[in-house]
Structures are given as C-alpha cells and as structure tokens.
Amino acid sequence: MHSHANGLLNNTQNFHKPASELTSAERKDPVHSTKRIHEQLPTLIERLHTAGYYQGVTHKLHVSPNEKFPYDEFIKDPNGASVTKFIAQAKTAGKPWHLFYNIPNSHRPYPNSDKVKIQIDPAKVKIPAFLPDTPVVRQDWTEYLAGIQEADGLIGQALAAIEKSGDLENTIIVFLGDHGPTFQHGKMTLYDLGLRTPLVISAPGYQAGIRTDALASELDLAPTLLDLLGLPPFPKSHGISLKPLLAGTAGAKGHELIFAEIAHRGSLDHGMQERSAFDGRWKLIYRENIEPPWRQVNEDSKQFKNWGNRTYDETVKFKDQFPEQYRILTEMDPQSLNGNVPALELYDLKTDLDEIRNLAGDPSSRTELKRLYTRLRDWVEQTEDTGVKPPKNLPD
C-alpha cells in the first residue's frame, strides 16, 4: 500500500534486530513510535512467517514496528558466506526460506577514487543534463557507478551461494535497485532518477529473457510473490500481481499510471507534500506546502565530509557557468539556496528524458496536464490521501 495509507511515511531508526531485543529507550524513540505500519495491515513478512518460511534480512531494517517484521535472522553483512550460512540454517530447520538481501554498496559513500583505484574512466561516462559537466562531477558520477559494480559483485556471490546449495532452480529471485542516487533529481525526488529502478524477476517454470515496457511498481512485489507462492492475497492492496506478465499471458497489462509520493519531514501535516503521476511518457508532479519549512534534504545529498558528495558544492561553485543546473539544485535545497519550488511540473520523457523542460505552463501541453491532474485527484480520493487537497480546477 502507498505510504500515506500504511502509516510508514519515512525511514525509521535502523533497529536491525528482533522486536524482543528492543530496549525501552528504542521503543520510545519518537520516530520509531509514531511512524509505523498500521496494526491491522498484514506485512509480507508476517504472511510468510505464518506460512512456515524461515526468513532473514541483511544490513538494515528501516521500518516499524519490528513486531510486524518477524525475521528469524538479522544478518550484518551481505555476502556469499552469509547466504550460505543462512540457507544451511533454513535446511536444518526443515523450512523453505526467504532472504531479504539488502546491499549497501550502491548507497553513499561510494568508493573514494582519491584513495582506491576504480575501473571506470571518468572521461567516458555520460553525465545527465541536470548536473554540471565538470571533472569533479564526473569523478562523483564515476564513483557512483563503481558502487554499483561492487553491488553487482555481491549479487553474484549470493547467486553463486544459492546455486551451490542446490536451491537455485527452485527459488524465486527478485532484483530491485535502490531509489535514486544522491544527486539532484535523484534520491528523495519524484523525477525519473528518483523513481525508476531496475526490476528483474526469475521464477521456476517461467520463461527467461522476457522484457516488457509494462508499468510496474514496488507495490506490486508483495501481491506478485503471494500469487506465485499460492498464498491468499492481501485483503486490500494498491499493487497488482505481475504473474500474468511473467507468464506472458495474452492481454496481460501493468498499470495504466504509476503514482508516487513524498511526505517531507515524515508527516502529512508538516513539510512539503509531493505527488506524481506517470503514464510511461508524461510525468506530472504536484506539490503543496511549497513555502517554509520546505523539503527534507538528507545529508548524503549535500555533504562531502561524511558521505563523499562532491556534486553539491561543485554545482554551487560553478553556478555562473551552469545556471540551469544550479537552478535545479536550488529547487532541491530551497531553504539553503533560496530556491523557488514549483507547485506543478509536467515533463515529456519521450523528448526530455532528464526532465529539464517544465511544460506545465505550455499551452500546447495543456491537454496532457489536465488529463494527468484529473487522474491524480481521483487517486488522492480513492486512496484516502489526507496529505494533499488538490483543488477541482487546475491551479495556475
């Protein structure tokens, strides 16, 4: 379900351990105690626990309450050895298993090329149009790609461990990327770099090598897994099962539109509210509370000292040479850079993949703007999104 409906509006503290091990102080933590999945909503982890699965999660668990995520193992390091050990434990328990294999390496801090040699040539990478093309930004983008290489290596270790266990041919594998690298237009934004993730699903008995342009959402993963496992669906869901698409069923479709949201400050009452609708080509972004306290900007989106972000300061430094890229940065961090965040944005990703040209005020795009705005209003009503109140008539 969407965040505004399930209660978990942002990351909680990373209490990567069983609920029984939480201290009194941890339970009273204001974020952990208030940002949490509604009690009446079942989670996938609860469902699989009831169905007899042995479950593990690596690296982190930014959710709440821990009681609704009853993993059997909380594994510190994701690597081949930890996967091998986990599968052995599941076999000893005589249970089928589910492993949530979180990998930190494609998250800042990325490999620091000042200190370690990386395999990517900064001169050969393609810099998105919303970033200034300077040697320092190329270095930062290259380090991001090097982090992805490290993550790929850990995925390879996991797959090799599953194959060695003899379970590979009987295992559903879902590969999902993180939500946006920490650059402007990336993490904590509704632009394409902040929303689009890789999604690859492998399941026993399903043909390999199928690619589809059908629109899918992370909300579809739990319904899909329950369907593939033959378990009852959730009583209420904003996602759909992708099983017909995986099976190549004639007429199988994804979503007509993908909706997304950001509740800044982790609240539906304070901070900027952002919503978007995307049909595979046209993207509408709608905002409320665009005045102070503005938007939430995480430290890894701007800080070099602890997170290795080279791009933020570089964009400020070369703002006269790259004024458009600086404008985009000021919209990402308006409270620090005196930026103006628009209430409406419209992009045609067919002609503007980097979402540079806002067509919300373009008369020739008015039909698309009204169409997506109407559908967004309907979605707000249907999903009981109390965080925004888009007026009936399209705002200026």
C-alpha positions in Angstrom: 0.0 0.0 0.0 1.1 3.6 -0.5 2.9 5.2 2.4 0.1 7.6 3.3 -2.3 4.6 3.7 0.0 2.2 5.5 1.4 4.6 8.1 5.1 4.3 7.3 5.9 7.7 5.8 9.7 7.7 6.0 12.6 5.7 7.2 12.6 4.9 10.9 15.6 4.2 13.1 17.6 1.2 11.9 16.8 -1.3 14.7 18.1 -4.3 12.8 17.1 -6.9 15.4 14.1 -8.9 16.7 11.4 -7.0 18.4 12.1 -8.8 21.7 15.6 -7.2 21.8 14.5 -3.6 21.5 15.3 -1.5 24.6 12.8 0.6 26.4 14.6 3.7 25.0 14.4 2.4 21.5 10.7 1.7 21.8 10.1 5.2 23.0 12.1 6.7 20.1 9.8 9.4 18.6 10.3 8.2 15.0 10.0 4.5 15.8 6.9 5.0 18.0 5.0 7.2 15.6 6.0 6.3 12.0 4.8 2.7 11.8 2.7 0.2 9.8 -0.9 0.2 10.9 -1.6 -2.7 13.2 -4.5 -4.0 11.1 -2.4 -4.3 7.9 -0.6 -7.6 7.4 3.0 -7.4 6.0 4.6 -9.9 3.6 7.0 -11.0 6.4 4.1 -11.8 8.7 2.4 -13.7 5.9 5.5 -15.8 5.1 6.1 -16.4 8.8 2.6 -17.8 9.2 3.2 -19.9 6.0 6.2 -21.5 7.7 9.1 -19.7 5.9 12.5 -19.3 7.6 13.4 -15.6 7.0 16.4 -13.4 7.1 17.3 -9.8 6.4 20.8 -8.3 5.9 22.3 -5.0 6.7 19.4 -2.8 7.8 15.7 -2.6 8.7 14.4 1.0 8.5 10.8 0.0 9.4 8.5 -0.1 12.4 7.2 -1.8 14.4 9.6 -4.6 14.5 6.9 -7.0 15.6 5.4 -6.8 12.1 8.7 -8.0 10.6 9.3 -11.3 12.3 12.6 -12.3 10.7 14.4 -15.4 12.1 17.8 -14.0 11.4 19.2 -10.4 11.3 22.4 -10.7 9.3 25.0 -8.0 9.4 27.0 -8.5 6.2 25.6 -9.3 2.8 28.0 -11.7 1.1 28.2 -15.2 -0.3 29.3 -16.7 3.1 26.3 -15.2 5.0 23.9 -16.5 2.3 25.4 -20.0 2.5 25.1 -20.0 6.3 21.5 -18.7 6.2 20.4 -21.4 3.7 22.1 -24.1 5.8 20.2 -22.8 8.9 16.9 -23.0 6.9 17.6 -26.5 5.8 18.4 -27.5 9.4 15.0 -26.1 10.4 13.4 -28.0 7.6 11.7 -24.9 6.2 11.5 -23.1 2.9 13.3 -19.8 3.1 13.0 -16.1 2.3 16.1 -13.8 2.4 15.9 -10.0 2.0 19.4 -9.3 0.8 20.0 -5.6 1.4 23.2 -4.3 -0.2 24.7 -1.0 1.0 27.3 -0.5 -1.7 25.2 1.4 -4.2 24.4 3.9 -1.4 26.8 6.7 -0.4 29.5 6.8 0.5 30.7 5.4 -2.8 34.3 4.2 -3.4 36.6 7.2 -3.0 38.7 7.3 -6.1 41.2 9.5 -4.4 42.1 6.6 -2.2 41.2 3.4 -4.2 41.6 2.6 -7.9 38.3 2.1 -9.7 37.8 0.5 -13.1 35.7 3.2 -14.8 37.1 6.1 -16.9 35.5 9.4 -15.9 36.1 10.7 -19.4 33.8 8.0 -20.9 30.8 8.4 -18.6 27.6 10.2 -19.7 26.6 13.0 -17.3 22.8 13.7 -17.0 21.8 17.1 -18.3 20.7 18.2 -14.8 24.3 18.0 -13.5 27.1 20.4 -14.4 29.7 18.6 -16.5 32.9 19.3 -14.7 35.8 17.0 -13.8 34.7 16.8 -10.2 31.1 15.9 -11.1 32.4 13.2 -13.5 34.5 11.8 -10.7 31.5 11.7 -8.4 29.3 10.0 -11.0 32.1 7.6 -11.8 32.3 6.7 -8.1 28.5 6.1 -8.0 28.9 3.6 -10.9 31.8 2.0 -9.1 29.5 1.5 -6.1 27.1 -0.3 -8.5 29.9 -2.5 -9.6 30.5 -3.5 -6.0 26.8 -4.3 -5.6 26.9 -6.4 -8.7 29.7 -8.4 -7.2 27.8 -9.1 -4.1 24.7 -10.1 -6.1 27.0 -12.6 -7.9 28.2 -14.0 -4.6 24.6 -14.5 -3.5 23.5 -16.3 -6.7 26.6 -18.5 -6.5 25.8 -19.4 -2.9 22.2 -20.3 -3.9 23.4 -22.4 -6.8 25.9 -24.2 -4.6 23.1 -25.0 -2.1 21.1 -26.8 -4.9 18.2 -24.4 -4.5 18.7 -22.2 -7.5 16.2 -23.9 -9.7 13.5 -23.8 -7.0 14.0 -20.2 -5.9 12.1 -17.0 -6.8 14.6 -14.2 -7.2 13.6 -10.5 -7.3 16.3 -8.0 -8.1 15.4 -4.4 -7.2 17.5 -1.3 -7.3 17.6 1.5 -4.7 15.5 4.6 -5.2 17.7 7.2 -6.7 21.4 8.0 -6.2 22.1 11.1 -4.1 22.3 13.8 -6.7 19.8 16.5 -7.6 16.9 14.9 -9.4 17.7 11.6 -7.6 17.0 10.4 -4.1 14.0 12.0 -2.3 12.6 13.4 -5.6 9.8 12.3 -7.9 12.0 12.7 -11.1 12.9 9.7 -13.1 16.3 9.2 -11.4 14.5 9.2 -8.1 11.7 6.8 -9.0 12.8 4.4 -11.7 14.5 1.3 -10.5 15.7 -1.9 -12.2 13.4 -4.8 -11.7 14.2 -8.4 -12.7 12.2 -11.4 -11.6 13.2 -15.0 -12.0 10.8 -17.8 -11.0 10.8 -21.6 -11.5 8.8 -22.6 -14.6 8.8 -19.1 -16.2 10.5 -18.3 -19.4 13.7 -16.4 -19.2 14.7 -13.3 -21.2 11.3 -11.6 -21.4 11.4 -7.8 -21.3 8.3 -5.6 -21.0 7.6 -1.9 -21.1 4.5 -2.5 -18.8 4.4 -0.1 -15.9 5.1 -1.8 -12.6 5.5 -0.5 -9.0 7.2 -1.7 -5.9 3.7 -2.0 -4.5 3.3 -5.0 -6.9 6.0 -7.1 -5.4 4.1 -8.5 -2.4 1.0 -9.3 -4.4 3.1 -10.9 -7.0 5.0 -13.1 -4.5 1.9 -14.2 -2.7 0.4 -15.1 -6.1 3.5 -17.1 -7.2 3.5 -18.9 -3.9 -0.2 -19.8 -4.0 -0.9 -17.8 -0.8 -4.0 -15.8 -0.2 -3.9 -12.1 -1.4 -4.0 -9.2 0.9 -7.5 -8.0 1.8 -6.6 -4.6 0.4 -3.8 -3.6 -1.9 -2.8 -0.7 -4.1 -0.5 -3.1 -6.1 -1.3 -5.8 -8.6 0.1 -9.3 -9.2 2.7 -9.3 -12.1 2.3 -13.0 -12.5 0.3 -12.7 -15.8 3.1 -10.5 -17.2 5.8 -13.0 -16.1 3.8 -15.8 -17.7 3.4 -13.9 -21.0 -0.4 -14.3 -20.7 -2.2 -12.8 -23.7 -3.6 -9.4 -22.9 -1.7 -9.1 -19.6 -1.1 -5.5 -18.6 0.7 -3.5 -16.0 -0.6 -0.2 -14.5 -2.1 2.5 -16.7 -0.5 5.0 -14.4 2.2 4.9 -11.7 1.6 7.2 -8.7 4.3 8.2 -6.2 4.6 10.4 -3.1 7.0 12.1 -0.8 5.9 13.4 2.6 8.8 15.6 3.7 9.6 15.7 7.4 7.9 12.3 7.6 4.5 13.9 8.2 1.2 14.5 6.4 0.8 17.7 8.4 4.1 19.5 8.1 6.7 19.9 5.4 6.3 19.8 1.6 3.9 17.2 0.1 4.8 15.9 -3.3 2.8 13.6 -5.6 3.3 12.4 -9.1 1.5 10.6 -11.9 3.4 8.9 -14.8 1.9 7.1 -17.8 5.2 5.9 -19.3 5.7 9.1 -21.2 4.2 12.1 -19.5 5.1 12.9 -15.9 3.1 15.3 -13.6 4.5 16.4 -10.3 2.1 18.2 -7.9 3.1 19.9 -4.7 1.6 21.5 -1.6 3.3 23.4 1.3 6.0 24.7 -1.0 6.7 27.5 1.4 8.7 27.0 4.6 9.5 24.5 6.2 10.1 23.3 2.6 11.5 20.0 1.8 13.7 17.4 3.6 17.2 17.2 2.3 19.3 14.3 3.7 23.0 14.9 4.5 24.1 12.4 1.8 22.5 14.7 -0.8 24.9 17.6 0.0 27.7 16.7 2.4 31.2 15.6 1.4 32.8 15.1 4.8 30.9 12.0 5.9 29.1 11.0 2.6 31.5 11.8 -0.2 29.1 14.0 -2.1 31.2 16.1 -4.5 28.4 17.3 -6.7 26.5 19.7 -4.4 29.4 22.0 -3.7 30.7 21.8 -7.2 27.3 22.9 -8.6 27.3 25.9 -6.3 30.9 26.7 -7.3 30.1 26.7 -11.0 26.6 28.2 -10.8 27.5 31.0 -13.3 28.9 28.5 -15.8 25.9 26.1 -15.3 23.0 28.3 -14.3 20.3 25.8 -15.2 21.9 23.0 -13.2 22.3 25.4 -10.3 18.6 26.3 -10.5 17.7 22.6 -10.2 19.9 22.4 -7.2 18.2 25.4 -5.5 14.9 23.6 -6.0 16.3 20.5 -4.3 17.6 22.5 -1.3 15.5 25.7 -1.4 16.0 26.6 2.3 19.8 26.7 1.9 20.0 28.2 -1.6 16.9 30.5 -1.7 15.2 28.4 -4.4 11.7 28.5 -5.7 9.9 25.1 -5.9 7.1 25.0 -8.5 3.7 23.7 -7.5 3.3 22.0 -10.8 5.7 20.3 -13.2 5.0 18.4 -16.4 7.6 16.6 -18.5 7.5 14.6 -21.7 10.1 11.9 -21.1 10.0 10.9 -24.8 11.8 14.1 -25.8 13.2 15.2 -22.4 14.5 12.2 -20.5 16.4 14.3 -18.0 13.3 16.3 -17.1 14.8 19.7 -17.8 11.9 21.5 -19.6 8.9 22.0 -17.4 5.8 22.1 -19.7 3.2 22.9 -17.1 2.8 26.4 -18.5 3.0 25.4 -22.1 -0.4 25.9 -23.8 0.3 23.1 -26.3 0.7 20.6 -23.4 -2.5 21.7 -21.5 -4.5 18.6 -22.5 -1.9 16.3 -21.0 -1.6 18.4 -17.9 -5.3 18.4 -17.3 -5.6 14.6 -18.0 -2.9 13.7 -15.5 -4.1 16.2 -12.9 -7.6 14.8 -13.1 -6.3 11.3 -12.6 -4.1 12.4 -9.7 -7.1 14.0 -8.0 -9.0 10.7 -8.4 -6.1 8.7 -7.0 -5.9 11.1 -4.0 -9.6 10.5 -3.3 -9.5 6.7 -3.9 -6.5 6.1 -1.7 -7.7 8.5 1.0 -4.6 10.6 0.8 -5.2 13.2 3.5 -1.8 14.9 3.0 -2.9 16.9 -0.1 -6.1 18.6 -1.2 -5.7 19.4 -4.9 -8.4 21.8 -6.0 -11.0 20.8 -8.6 -9.8 23.4 -11.0 -6.2 23.2 -12.2 -4.1 25.8 -10.3 -2.1 28.3 -12.2 
